[in-house]
């Protein structure tokens, strides 16, 4: 196996794992009161990771890049909006499901879990975007042969 063949296989495995993980995260939201929103939030990175794994050329086209950047920008904005508004949100005592159920502290735990969830989804989209934006496009508008014509 060549280096490029190994790299292609390894990236396919990584993006498949990311896609499956995001699909599992989405599936776990089925009984959550705001589940449909979170299914979309986790579903978008799952789809993009699937493209990165099995149809990476879709990421390098003009439409694919534009849609991926829109998805990433939306995720970054949501991350900033849903960022937990208190210190120590990463500690297990804060985001644990057992954390003071039925109290204001439970609402703090929910905010921490939602903030971490959107951070994970955004991180996956960042990895996919890095792969998509670094991949050279085969379209005539961006190929090396067309570059002199664009000058």
Secondary structure, 3 states (H helix, E strand, C coil): CCHHHHHHHHHHHHHHHHHHHHHHHHHCCCCCCCHHHHHHHHHHHHHHHHHHHHCCHHHHCHHHHHHHHHHHHHHHHHHHHHCCCCCCCCCHHHHCCCCCCCCHHHHHHHHHHHHHHHHHHHHHHHHHHHHHHHCCCCCCCCCHHHHHHHC
